[in-house]
């Protein structure tokens, strides 16, 4: 992604097609490579949205962090030539995210998986919202329900315990313990509640991603500093001026995931136009559009 970012900025400065050609050849799927491909009308073809699975249920519980740690260690210690065989070992219906991760690694991350294994918990969600939720989920946990971060963010959507506590006060069926957040049905229920609040304030998927990762207060201060308005190299300069590096790069990755999931779910969208919308407050957030 860093190499594609440098190529992208060379294009922004010199406007020479050779830089778009280089972006279109990239095997990484990121905001910059997707931009180059769209500008040239080149289709993205190095991805998959399903894996071969059976109706058999693996006895291993993927909602158990200790189980996932054991599987992750097995993947890490496997030689590259063993990975495709290992992927077949995890072809059970409840192990699709594991198989996808192994396949990506087997291809040296030049093939990218965009699975949708949790549709049962998102059945009343619009395609647009579902694409963004999966985009966030893919970045947060790689679709592994028992993911646990060093800061104790929990499950598919990596919800922090203090956010969980706050949401529990507004849930009709609150969890009994934090361990429940490793179960997709609870994690996504809580995430959807939080997501609805974010949508009331931010209308653009990039800004929702920023707020989800870095907090609404941080993003509000960045926006009110006069960023994401018309000017040279906008909106890209404002994206790079974010002081929180994690949120800055996180937003780009979620945006690329969102574009891919929109495509997979049957709603094509223009990344180029979506980026242009960032300089129109009426299309991005409540804070500036209310002024």
N, C-alpha and C positions, 0 to 999 in steps of 0.2 A: 504493500500500500504506500509506503514512503517513496519508493521509486516512481510509482504512478502519480503521486502527488507532485513530485518535482517536474515530471513531464507535463502534467496538467498546467502548472504555473508557467512553464515555458510557452505553452500554447496561449495562455492568457496574455502574455507579454508580447509575443511575436506573431500570433495568429497564423502560424504556418501549419499546413495540413499534415506534415510529417509527424508532428507531435500527436495529433489525433490518431494517425495510423499506428503509432507506437502504443497508445492507450488501448486501441481496439485489439491489439495482439496480446494484451496482458492476460495471463491465466488466473489472476486473482480477480474476484468479484468484489469491487468496492465502488464508492461513489465516483471516483475519477475514471475508472475503466468503463463503467456503465455510461458515463457522460460521453466519452469518446465513441463508444459503440453506437449510441443513439444519434450522435451528430453525423456519423457515417452510414447509418442504416444497417449496421452489422448486428446480427442476432447473437444473443448469449447462448452458448451450447454446452458449456462445461459445468453442468449441474444436473442433479437428479432430485425428484420430488417423491420418490417411493423406493422401497427396497423389497426384495423377495422374502416374504414371511409366511409362516404356517399358522394354522389355527391353534397350535399347541401353546400352552402357557409355560414359560420357564419358571421353575420353582423358586428361583432367586428373586428376591423382592427389591425392585429398583427404587422403591420409596424408602429404603433403608440406607443411610449414608455409609455405613460400614460395608454393606454389600457393594455399593458403587465404588468405594475405595479399593476393594479387592479386585473388581473388574478393571478399574482404571490402571491398577498396578500390572495386571496381566497384559493389558494392551501395551503399556509402556515398555515392558520387558520383552515383548515379542519382536522377533526380527522382521524386517520389511517383507521378506518372501513368505512369511507365515501369516501375514495379516488377512489375506483373502480367505484362507482356510478358517481363521479365527472368526471372521465375519459370518461365515456359514454356521458356525457354532452358536451364534446368537441370532438365529433367524426366527425366533418365536415372536408371537404377536405382541408381547409386552416388552420386547427388547429392540424394537425398531430404532429408537434413538442411539442405542449402543452400536448396532450394526452400521448405522449411517456414519457415526464417528470413526469407526474402524476403516470403513471404505474410504473416507476422506484421507485418512492417514496413509492408507495403502497407495493412494494416488499422489502422495506427497502434497496433499492439499491443493492440487490443481483441478480436482473435481469437487464440487461443493453440494452438500445435501441441504434441501429445504423441505423437510417433512412436515406433515400436519397431523400428528398422532392424537391430538387432544380435541378434536372437533366435537366430540360428545359433550364437552363442557362449555362449548362456545356456540351452541346451536341457535341461540337467539341473538347472536352478534352479527352485525352487518359485515359484508365482505371487506370493506375498507378498514373497519376496526379490527377485524380478525387478522388482516395482513399486518397491521401495526403491532398487535399483541404478539403474534408469532415472531415478528421482527425483533421485538424487545426480548422475548423468551429465548430466541436463538442466541442472542448476544449475552444474555444474563447467565444461562445455564446449559446451553447447547442441547436443550430439551430434556435434560436429565432431571427427573423430579426430586431426587435426593441431593442435589447440589448444595454445598454449604461453603460459604466464603470464609476467609480469615476474619472478616468483621462480623461473622455470624448472620449474614444475609441468607435467607431460607428458601429453598425449593426452586421451582421452575422460573418464577419471576423475581427471585432473590429479594424477597421482602424483608426489611429489617425488623427485628423484634419490637422496637418502639413504634414503628408504623403498624405492625400487627396489633399491638395493644390499642392504638387509637382507633383502628378500623373495627376491632371487636366490640367497641362501645356502640357501634351503629349497625351491627349485624344481627339478624334475627336468630341465626344459629351459629354463635361464636364457637371457636375451637376450644377444646378442653386443655390443650397443651401445645407448645411450639412444635412438637413432633408431628402434629396434624398438618403442618404447613409443607411437609414432604409428600403429602397426598395431593395429586393434581386437582381433585374436586374441591378441596379447600383452598389451595394456593390460588387457583384461577378465580375462585369466587371472591376472594379478598382483592386480588389484582384488578378485577373488573370494577369493583367498588372504587378503588383508588383511581383507576383509569377514567371513570366517569367524571370525577372531580377535576382531573387534569384537563379533560376536554372542554370543560366550562370556561377555562382560562386561556388555553392555547388551542389554536385551530390548525396548526401546521404540524405534520408528523415529526419534523426535526426538532421543533420546540418542545413537543411532548417528550421526546427522547431526552433532550437536555434536562428538562425538569424532573423526569423520572430518575435520572442518574445523579444530578448535582443539586436538586432541590429547586422549588419554585422561586424562593427568595433570591438565590444566586442568579438565576436566569433573568428575573425581573430587573435586578440592578444592572445586568449587562445590557438589556434592552433599553433601559431608561438613560443609559450613558450616551445614547445617540447612535447606536449601531443598527445594522440591517436597514439602512436607508439608501437612497440613490447616491451613487458616487463611483469613482474609479475602482474597478475590480470587485465590486459588490455583486452578490452577498458574500463572496468567498473571503474577502479581507476580514469581515466581521466574524466569520467562522473561525479564522485563525487568531483573532484577538482575544478569544476566551482565555481567561487566566487559569481556569481549571482544565489542565491538560487531559485528564481522564474523561471529563464530560465532552470536551472538544472532539476527541477522537471517537468516543462512544456514539455521539450523535451521527457522525458520518457512517459508521458501521450499521447502526440501526436503520438509517435511511436507505442504505443499499439493500438490507434485508427486506425492508418494506416494499421496495420496488420489485424485488424478485417474488415475494409472496403475492403481490397484486397480480403479477403475470401468471403465477401458478394457479391462483384462485379464479382466474378468468376475467380480470379487470385490468386491461393495459393502462398504463399511466406514463406520462412524459416526465422524466427526471429533469430535463432542461426547463420545462415550464414550472415544475414544482420549485426549482431553485429560484427562478425569476420571481415567484410569488413571495419570497422571503423579504423583499423590499417594499411590500405593500402591507402595512399594519392591519388593514381591514381583513386580510386573509391569513393572519398569523396569530394574533393574540389580543386579549381583552384590554390589556393595560394601555397600549398605544392607540388602538382603534377607538377607545372611549374618549380620547383627548380631542 
